[in-house]
Amino acid sequence: HAAAGCLSSALRFLHEAETSASLVSARSYAFVIKALGRRGELDQCMAVLGRMRRRGVKESKLLCNALLEVLLDNAHIAGAVQVSQRMEAQGIRPSVATYTLLIRAMSKAGHLPAAFK
């Protein structure tokens, strides 16, 4: 639903899943975060991320990449760097997509040489 533009429905389904005994995966949160990010709603993205953490759902590579993409698309380079540092601290191994996003972040920030360190 989030990808199809039915964000309000996706948020409602997420809330219903959170309030039931169901476990909600990091993947579900990632979809909602990406949809919110496409609309430029970074505060909402962070609120959803906070809800996820409070429920004890661990961050995944997919979720971190979604966060990186949202932050970069909204010109929040410092936030993208923080996500990559948190990935490292949590032992989440970057994928090719992660590295591509990080290189994009460094080049947008004018720090392309730092992307290759």
Accessible surface in RSA format (square Angstrom, percent):
REM  Atomic radii and reference values for relative SASA: ProtOr
REM  Chains: A
REM  Algorithm: Lee & Richards
REM  Probe-radius: 1.40
REM  Slices: 20
REM RES _ NUM      All-atoms   Total-Side   Main-Chain    Non-polar    All polar
REM                ABS   REL    ABS   REL    ABS   REL    ABS   REL    ABS   REL
RES HIS A   1   123.01  67.2  81.42  56.6  41.58 106.4  60.24  62.1  62.77  73.0
RES ALA A   2     7.77   7.1   3.10   4.8   4.67  10.6   3.10   4.4   4.67  12.4
RES ALA A   3    83.68  76.9  54.36  83.9  29.32  66.7  55.29  77.9  28.40  75.2
RES ALA A   4    84.50  77.7  44.92  69.3  39.58  90.0  58.22  82.0  26.28  69.6
RES GLY A   5    63.91  78.8   0.00   N/A  63.91  78.8  35.40  97.2  28.51  63.9
RES CYS A   6    55.20  41.8  48.18  53.7   7.02  16.5   9.61  24.4  45.58  49.2
RES LEU A   7     8.52   4.7   7.06   5.1   1.46   3.7   7.06   5.0   1.46   3.9
RES SER A   8    89.26  75.4  77.95 104.0  11.31  26.1  51.70 110.1  37.56  52.6
RES SER A   9    26.89  22.7  26.75  35.7   0.15   0.3   0.78   1.7  26.11  36.6
RES ALA A  10     8.81   8.1   4.91   7.6   3.89   8.9   6.88   9.7   1.93   5.1
RES LEU A  11    41.30  23.0  39.08  28.0   2.22   5.6  39.36  27.6   1.94   5.2
RES ARG A  12   124.54  52.3 118.09  60.2   6.45  15.4  60.94  83.3  63.60  38.5
RES PHE A  13    83.11  41.6  78.65  48.7   4.46  11.6  79.48  48.2   3.64  10.4
RES LEU A  14     8.14   4.5   3.61   2.6   4.53  11.4   7.53   5.3   0.62   1.7
RES HIS A  15   102.24  55.9 102.24  71.1   0.00   0.0  66.36  68.4  35.89  41.8
RES GLU A  16    88.26  50.7  84.15  63.7   4.11   9.8  38.32  74.1  49.93  40.8
RES ALA A  17    29.73  27.3  24.45  37.7   5.28  12.0  29.31  41.3   0.42   1.1
RES GLU A  18    19.37  11.1  12.77   9.7   6.60  15.7   6.99  13.5  12.38  10.1
RES THR A  19    94.81  67.4  57.74  58.5  37.06  88.3  50.70  68.1  44.10  66.7
RES SER A  20    56.49  47.7  37.63  50.2  18.86  43.4  46.80  99.6   9.69  13.6
RES ALA A  21   110.15 101.3  68.50 105.7  41.65  94.8  81.89 115.3  28.26  74.9
RES SER A  22    57.74  48.8  46.34  61.8  11.40  26.3  24.80  52.8  32.94  46.1
RES LEU A  23   171.35  95.4 144.24 103.2  27.11  68.1 144.26 101.3  27.09  72.9
RES VAL A  24    10.02   6.6   3.45   3.1   6.57  15.8   6.10   5.3   3.92  10.6
RES SER A  25    60.06  50.8  48.67  64.9  11.40  26.3  49.56 105.5  10.50  14.7
RES ALA A  26    11.35  10.4   7.88  12.2   3.47   7.9   7.88  11.1   3.47   9.2
RES ARG A  27   142.55  59.9 140.52  71.6   2.02   4.8  37.95  51.9 104.60  63.4
RES SER A  28    44.27  37.4  41.12  54.9   3.15   7.3  13.74  29.3  30.52  42.8
RES TYR A  29     0.00   0.0   0.00   0.0   0.00   0.0   0.00   0.0   0.00   0.0
RES ALA A  30     1.05   1.0   1.05   1.6   0.00   0.0   1.05   1.5   0.00   0.0
RES PHE A  31    98.82  49.4  96.00  59.5   2.82   7.3  97.36  59.0   1.46   4.2
RES VAL A  32     6.97   4.6   6.97   6.3   0.00   0.0   6.97   6.1   0.00   0.0
RES ILE A  33     0.00   0.0   0.00   0.0   0.00   0.0   0.00   0.0   0.00   0.0
RES LYS A  34    60.00  29.3  59.24  36.3   0.76   1.8  18.24  16.4  41.76  44.5
RES ALA A  35     4.97   4.6   2.99   4.6   1.98   4.5   3.49   4.9   1.48   3.9
RES LEU A  36     0.69   0.4   0.69   0.5   0.00   0.0   0.69   0.5   0.00   0.0
RES GLY A  37     4.02   5.0   0.00   N/A   4.02   5.0   1.14   3.1   2.89   6.5
RES ARG A  38   151.15  63.5 110.87  56.5  40.28  95.9  71.81  98.1  79.34  48.1
RES ARG A  39   152.65  64.1 119.72  61.0  32.92  78.4  48.00  65.6 104.65  63.4
RES GLY A  40    42.61  52.5   0.00   N/A  42.61  52.5  16.00  43.9  26.61  59.6
RES GLU A  41    52.73  30.3  46.23  35.0   6.50  15.5  28.92  55.9  23.81  19.4
RES LEU A  42    39.93  22.2  37.93  27.1   2.00   5.0  38.07  26.7   1.86   5.0
RES ASP A  43   127.33  89.2 118.25 117.7   9.08  21.5  38.78  91.3  88.55  88.3
RES GLN A  44    78.47  43.9  78.32  57.2   0.14   0.3  19.25  41.0  59.22  44.9
RES CYS A  45     0.00   0.0   0.00   0.0   0.00   0.0   0.00   0.0   0.00   0.0
RES MET A  46    79.31  41.1  70.78  46.8   8.54  20.3  47.65  40.5  31.66  41.9
RES ALA A  47    49.05  45.1  36.23  55.9  12.82  29.2  48.12  67.8   0.93   2.5
RES VAL A  48     1.93   1.3   1.93   1.7   0.00   0.0   1.93   1.7   0.00   0.0
RES LEU A  49     5.92   3.3   5.92   4.2   0.00   0.0   5.92   4.2   0.00   0.0
RES GLY A  50    17.39  21.4   0.00   N/A  17.39  21.4  17.02  46.7   0.37   0.8
RES ARG A  51    65.14  27.4  63.65  32.4   1.49   3.6  32.58  44.5  32.56  19.7
RES MET A  52     0.00   0.0   0.00   0.0   0.00   0.0   0.00   0.0   0.00   0.0
RES ARG A  53   102.52  43.0  85.26  43.5  17.26  41.1  46.08  63.0  56.44  34.2
RES ARG A  54   181.76  76.3 143.69  73.2  38.06  90.6  81.85 111.9  99.90  60.5
RES ARG A  55    95.86  40.2  59.89  30.5  35.97  85.6  28.54  39.0  67.32  40.8
RES GLY A  56    58.56  72.2   0.00   N/A  58.56  72.2  35.09  96.3  23.47  52.6
RES VAL A  57    29.50  19.4  19.34  17.5  10.16  24.5  24.31  21.1   5.18  14.1
RES LYS A  58   175.13  85.4 160.98  98.8  14.15  33.7 113.24 101.9  61.88  65.9
RES GLU A  59    19.42  11.1   4.71   3.6  14.71  35.0   2.96   5.7  16.46  13.4
RES SER A  60    38.01  32.1  32.57  43.5   5.44  12.5  36.83  78.4   1.18   1.7
RES LYS A  61    81.52  39.8  77.61  47.6   3.91   9.3  40.23  36.2  41.29  44.0
RES LEU A  62    79.81  44.4  74.56  53.3   5.25  13.2  77.30  54.3   2.51   6.8
RES LEU A  63     0.00   0.0   0.00   0.0   0.00   0.0   0.00   0.0   0.00   0.0
RES CYS A  64     0.41   0.3   0.41   0.5   0.00   0.0   0.00   0.0   0.41   0.4
RES ASN A  65    21.13  14.6  20.70  20.0   0.43   1.0  11.25  27.1   9.88   9.6
RES ALA A  66     3.37   3.1   0.89   1.4   2.48   5.6   2.51   3.5   0.86   2.3
RES LEU A  67     0.39   0.2   0.39   0.3   0.00   0.0   0.39   0.3   0.00   0.0
RES LEU A  68     0.00   0.0   0.00   0.0   0.00   0.0   0.00   0.0   0.00   0.0
RES GLU A  69    55.89  32.1  55.89  42.3   0.00   0.0   5.52  10.7  50.37  41.1
RES VAL A  70     4.93   3.2   3.90   3.5   1.03   2.5   4.93   4.3   0.00   0.0
RES LEU A  71     9.40   5.2   9.40   6.7   0.00   0.0   9.40   6.6   0.00   0.0
RES LEU A  72     0.20   0.1   0.00   0.0   0.20   0.5   0.00   0.0   0.20   0.5
RES ASP A  73    86.68  60.7  54.37  54.1  32.31  76.4  22.59  53.2  64.08  63.9
RES ASN A  74    44.85  30.9  21.40  20.7  23.45  56.5  10.00  24.1  34.85  33.7
RES ALA A  75    82.74  76.1  59.94  92.5  22.80  51.9  60.27  84.9  22.47  59.5
RES HIS A  76    79.53  43.5  74.91  52.1   4.62  11.8  48.95  50.5  30.57  35.6
RES ILE A  77    35.52  20.2  32.94  24.5   2.58   6.2  32.94  23.7   2.58   7.0
RES ALA A  78    67.41  62.0  57.23  88.3  10.18  23.1  63.29  89.1   4.12  10.9
RES GLY A  79     4.58   5.6   0.00   N/A   4.58   5.6   4.16  11.4   0.42   0.9
RES ALA A  80     0.01   0.0   0.01   0.0   0.00   0.0   0.01   0.0   0.00   0.0
RES VAL A  81    42.27  27.8  42.23  38.2   0.04   0.1  42.27  36.7   0.00   0.0
RES GLN A  82   110.82  62.0 107.11  78.3   3.71   8.8  26.86  57.2  83.95  63.7
RES VAL A  83     5.10   3.4   5.01   4.5   0.09   0.2   5.01   4.4   0.09   0.2
RES SER A  84    25.09  21.2  18.95  25.3   6.14  14.2   8.36  17.8  16.73  23.4
RES GLN A  85   108.27  60.5 101.74  74.4   6.53  15.6  39.38  83.8  68.89  52.2
RES ARG A  86    64.96  27.3  59.73  30.4   5.23  12.5  36.27  49.6  28.69  17.4
RES MET A  87     2.72   1.4   2.35   1.6   0.38   0.9   1.93   1.6   0.79   1.0
RES GLU A  88   143.16  82.2 123.57  93.5  19.59  46.6  46.62  90.2  96.54  78.8
RES ALA A  89    90.97  83.6  46.79  72.2  44.18 100.5  59.05  83.2  31.92  84.6
RES GLN A  90    93.25  52.1  59.31  43.3  33.94  80.8  37.11  79.0  56.14  42.6
RES GLY A  91    60.46  74.6   0.00   N/A  60.46  74.6  36.52 100.2  23.94  53.6
RES ILE A  92    24.71  14.1  18.09  13.5   6.63  16.0  22.43  16.2   2.28   6.2
RES ARG A  93   191.59  80.4 187.14  95.4   4.44  10.6  66.93  91.5 124.66  75.5
RES PRO A  94    53.00  38.6  37.81  34.5  15.19  55.2  37.81  31.2  15.19  94.4
RES SER A  95    32.88  27.8  25.06  33.4   7.82  18.0  31.81  67.7   1.07   1.5
RES VAL A  96   126.82  83.5 122.46 110.9   4.36  10.5 123.28 107.1   3.54   9.6
RES ALA A  97    52.90  48.6  44.91  69.3   8.00  18.2  50.46  71.1   2.44   6.5
RES THR A  98     0.40   0.3   0.40   0.4   0.00   0.0   0.40   0.5   0.00   0.0
RES TYR A  99   119.54  55.8 119.52  68.0   0.02   0.1  85.97  64.6  33.57  41.4
RES THR A 100    80.06  56.9  77.50  78.6   2.56   6.1  61.52  82.6  18.55  28.0
RES LEU A 101    18.62  10.4  18.62  13.3   0.00   0.0  18.62  13.1   0.00   0.0
RES LEU A 102    31.79  17.7  31.62  22.6   0.17   0.4  31.79  22.3   0.00   0.0
RES ILE A 103    63.62  36.2  63.48  47.3   0.14   0.3  63.48  45.7   0.14   0.4
RES ARG A 104    76.51  32.1  73.02  37.2   3.50   8.3  45.87  62.7  30.65  18.6
RES ALA A 105     0.01   0.0   0.01   0.0   0.00   0.0   0.01   0.0   0.00   0.0
RES MET A 106    34.10  17.7  34.10  22.6   0.00   0.0  26.53  22.6   7.57  10.0
RES SER A 107    50.42  42.6  32.80  43.8  17.62  40.6  20.72  44.1  29.70  41.6
RES LYS A 108   114.92  56.1  77.28  47.4  37.64  89.6  61.53  55.4  53.39  56.9
RES ALA A 109    36.43  33.5   9.40  14.5  27.03  61.5  19.15  27.0  17.28  45.8
RES GLY A 110    61.46  75.8   0.00   N/A  61.46  75.8  34.05  93.4  27.40  61.4
RES HIS A 111   102.23  55.9  99.30  69.0   2.93   7.5  59.56  61.4  42.67  49.6
RES LEU A 112    79.41  44.2  78.69  56.3   0.71   1.8  78.69  55.3   0.71   1.9
RES PRO A 113   104.73  76.3  91.89  83.8  12.84  46.7  99.61  82.2   5.12  31.8
RES ALA A 114    43.88  40.3  30.83  47.6  13.05  29.7  30.98  43.6  12.90  34.2
RES ALA A 115    22.84  21.0   0.10   0.1  22.74  51.7   4.54   6.4  18.29  48.5
RES PHE A 116   145.91  73.0 111.04  68.8  34.87  90.7 116.81  70.8  29.10  83.3
RES LYS A 117   208.83 101.9 139.00  85.3  69.83 166.3 118.69 106.8  90.14  96.0
END  Absolute sums over single chains surface
CHAIN  1 A     6830.9       5406.4       1424.5       4036.5       2794.4
END  Absolute sums over all chains
TOTAL          6830.9       5406.4       1424.5       4036.5       2794.4
